[in-house]
Amino acid sequence: MSGSALERRLREALAPHLGEPCLLAVSGGPDSTALLHAAATQGRAGALSVATVDHGLRPESRGEAEAVAGLAAALGLPHRILAWAGPHPATGLQAAARDARYALLARHAAERGCTRILTAHTRDDQAETLIMRLVRGSGPAGLAGMRPERALAPGLTLARPFLDLRKDDLVAWCAEHGLAYLRDPSNADPRFARARLRRLMPLLEGEGLSVERLARLAERAARDEAALRAIAEDALARLARPAPKDSIHIDGRGLVALPEAVALRVLDRALIRAGARMGRLERLERLDAALRAALEAGLPLRCTARGLLVTADRAGLVGLAPAPPRRRGMPAADPVELLGNG
């Protein structure tokens, strides 16, 4: 892509976002360095802030964050280093670091009065995300990949304006503008699944599974998932029944009459509205199967799922309510543990 065409693409990608106060999440790599520079030359004075999360996982991380602070200062933008304090887990480190990063960014965005956080995720990141989710057995919602925008907190949107751009384009942008950037060694660390899968990408591309085709898969899955969720929202509104405070009741017989793909999403939305945390698809499928078996047999059911007590009576009414506290000494319940079927 020529320099002028690339500059136009970056401007077009950023234009919908820079009308609001934005926090730029900048690690110092080529992608986020391009985001910082392009936004600084296009954004309104006083509407941009910059933050770098120091996860404290490498001795050099503080110095790298300070280098980003220097670049932001040269562009006239305020910058804050956000440190991930406290103990770090021995397993699931990258997932925990991601959760901590977004929590720190959201808190700082609120302090700065920002309504948007911009990250520099690219089409290459999207392709890697899809490969990881395929390996983990994700369903259509997971295969929709990263969304261009999503709500991160009330009044705060996480946006990824470069999701249609390739990493090579952003590296070229940095070279064209003489911008130095950092290379995170963890991106090639074989301890991490993303780094291991990244090594496979050239082989997959050689077989036709290119970054562009994976990104297109994500777009199609997102399109279809949005349609199914809209149908499920309508179905949940129809199936909802009067319930005590802090509980949700739905017509179970109407639920099992729905196509399974819709019923799963109805059940998922009902669980979330009742206060459940997010859960894995296979556990939702186990809960759906247990409910279907009980409702079709006309038997009562009592089980736990995602911290909720799920019940079904002989009349087919499904109830969702906070699970009672466990008695001392009792083992923790499985995410879908059948407690009895009458």
N, C-alpha and C positions, 0 to 999 in steps of 0.2 A: 504494500500500500504506500503511495507517495506521501511525502510529508504534508502537503496541503490537504489531501484526502483524509489522512489520519487526524490532522488537527480538526477538520470539520466533524469527523466522527466523534471525537472526544467532546467537542462543544455541544453537539446534538445530544450526546448521552447525559451530559451534566445539566443541560438547560432546564429540564423539568424539576430539578431539585434545588437549585441555588436561589430560588425566590424565597426560601425559608431559612431560618437560622440552622446551620448544619455543623455537626461535629464530624471531622474527617478522622477516620481510624487509620493511622499510618504506622506501619512496622519498620519501614525503611527499605523494604524490597523494591524491585523495579515497578511492580504494579501500583503499590500505594504511593511510591514516590511520584509516579506519573499522575496519580489522582491529586496529590497535594499541589503539584506545580500547575496542572491544568485548572483546578478549581480556584487557585489563588489568582490566576491571570484572568479569570472569568467572573468570579463571585463579587458580591457587594462588600464594600469595606465594612467591617464590624459584624458581618453575618456569618463568618467562618471561624471555627475553633479547631484545634488539632490535638489529638491525644495519642499517646503510644503506651501500650500495655507492656510492662516489664514482668514477664512471668517468673523471672528469677531462676530459670532452669539451666542457664549457662553463665559462666563468669563474665562473658563479654556483653551480656544483654543490657546492662546499665549504660555502658559506653555507647552502644548502638542506639539506645533511646535518646541519649544526650545528643548524638549526631543528628537525629531527626529534629530535636528541639532547635539545633543550630540552623537547619535548613528552613524550618518554619519561621524562625526569627528573621532570617534574611528575606523572607517573603512578606514580613510584616504581620504574621499571624500569631495569636497566643497559643501556647503549647503547654500540655501537662503530661507528666509521666505518671502512669497509674500502676502501682505495684501490686502484684498478687501476693498478699501476705498469708501467713499461716501455713500449716502442714500441707504437703502435696501428696496425693494418693500414689500408692505403689503400682496400681493397675488402672487402666483407663485414663492415663495421664492426659492425652491430647483432648479427650472429650471433656474432662474436668477443666482443663485450661481454656477451652472454648467457652464453657459456661461461665467461668470466672471472668473471662475477657468481656463478654457481653454485659454481664452484671456491672462491672466497673465502668464500661462505656456508658451504659444507661444512666448510672448514678451521676457521672460527670456531665452528661448531656443535660440532665435536669438542672444541675447547678448552673450551667451556662445558659439555660433558657433555650436550648436547641430542640427543635421538633423532628429533626432527622439525623441519623447516623449514616454516613456513607462509607462503605468498604469497597475495596478494589478487586473483588472476586471476578474472575474472567471465565471465558468459555472453557478453557482448559481445566479450571477448578471444578466447573460444573460436570465435565466428563469424568474426572476422577471421583467426584462424589457419587455419580451414578454407578460406577464400577464397584465402589465400596458397598453401596446399598444392594446391588445385585448379589454380591458375595454374601451379604447378611440376610438375604431372602426377603427383601422389602417388597411390599405390594405397590399398587399404582400410586398411592400418595407419596411413598418414598421415592419412587422412580420419577416423580415430578421434579426432583432435585431441589436446588436452592431457588427460592422465588425472587424475582426482581425487587419485590417489596414485601415486607410483612410487619405487622405490629409487634413492637418489642416491649412496650409498656403503654399505659394510657397516655395518649397525646404524643407518643414517640414512635417513629417509623424507622425501621432498618431498611436501607435501600442499597442496591448493588448496581450502580449505573453502567459498569463495564462488563456486565454478564454476557453481552453479545460480541465482545472484543477478544482477540487472541492475546495470549501473554507475549508472543513475539512482537506484536504491535506496540505494546507498552514498553518493552525493552527498547524498541526502535525509537520511541518517543523520548526516552531518557537519553539515548545516544545523540539524537538530533539536537537536544537542548543542553547537552553537556552536563547532565545530572548524574552525580555519583549515587550508587545505591548499594545496599548490603545483600549478602547471600546467606540465608539461614541454613546452617549445616544440618539442622533437624529435617529439612526437606529431603535429604538423601540418607537419613539414618534408618538402617534396616530394622531397628526395633519397632518402628511405627508402621502400621498397615498401609497408610496412605503412601509412604515413601516406597514400600515394597511394590505396591500396585502401580505406582508411577513408572517403575522400570518396565512394566509390561506394555505400557501404552504404545511404544513404537511397534511392537509385535502385533498388537491388536489392529493398529492402523494399517499395517501391511496386509492384514486379512480383510480390510474394508470397514472395520469398526472404528471409524475416525472420530475425532473430537466433534466435528460438525454433525455426524449422524447420532452420536450420543446426546448432544445438545438438542437435536430435533426430537429425539425420543422423550427427553424431559419436557419439551414444550407440548407434545401430544398428550403425555400422561397428565400434565397440569391442566390442560384443556378438558380432558375427560373426567378428571377428578373433580374439577369445579362443577361440572354438570351433575355428577352423582351426588355431590354434597348439597347442591341446591334442591335436588329431588328429595334427599334425606331430610333436609330442614323442613320442607313442606309436609313430608310424611310424619315427622315427629310432632309437628303442630296439630295434625289430624288425630294422632294416636294418644296424645297427652290426656290424662284424666285428673280430676281433682285429687290433691294429695296434701298431707300434713306439711307444716313448715319444715324446710330443710330436706324435703324428700321429693321424689319424682315418681309418678305412676304413669304407666303406659299400657295400652291395650296389647297384651302379649299375642293374642290370636291374630290381630291385625299385623303385628310385627312379623310373625313367621309366615304370613301370607305374602309378604313382600319378596321381590327377588333378593337373593342372599347378599349381593353386593350392596344393595340399598339398605337392607336390614342391618348389616354390620355397621354402616355409617350412622344409622339411626341410633343404634345401641351405643356407639362411641360418643355421639353428641349428647345423648341422655346422661351417660356417665360423667362427662365433663361438666354438664350443667348441674349435676348433683354434687360436684366438688371433687371429682376424681382427678388424680394426676394422669398425665399422658401415659400410654402403655404400648406394648408391642402387639403387632398384628396377630401373631399366632395365639397370644393369650386372649385377645378379643374373640378370635375364632373358636377357641375352646369354650368361652363363656356362651357364645351364640349357640354352639352345638348342644351344650347342657340345657339351655333354655328351650331350644326346639324339641329336644327329647322329652322334657318334662311337660311342655305345653301340648304337644301332639298326643301324649299318653294321658293327659288330664290329671297329672300328678303334681303335687306341690314341690317346690324347690327352694332351697336356702343355701346360698354360697357367698363367698367373699370375692371381690375383684377390685383392684386398685384402691384399696382402703375403704370400700363401700360394702354394705350388706345388700345383696341382690336376692329378691324373693319372687316367687311366682305361686299364686294360689290355684285351687282347682277350677275357679271361674276364669282363669286366664289373665289375671291382673298382675303385671310385673311392677315391683317396687324397688326403688334405689334410694338408699339412705346411708348416712355415716355408720360404719361398722362399730359395734360396741367395743369398748376397750377389752383387751385380752386379760384374762386372769393371770396373776403372777405365777410364773413357772410354766405357763402354757407356751408351746412353740409358736413362732410366727406363722401366720397362715400363708399358704401358697397363693399366688396371684389369682388363681381360680380354684379354690378348694371347696369341694362339695361337702356340706355339713350334714346333709340328710335329704331324703326325697320322700319322706312320709311312709 
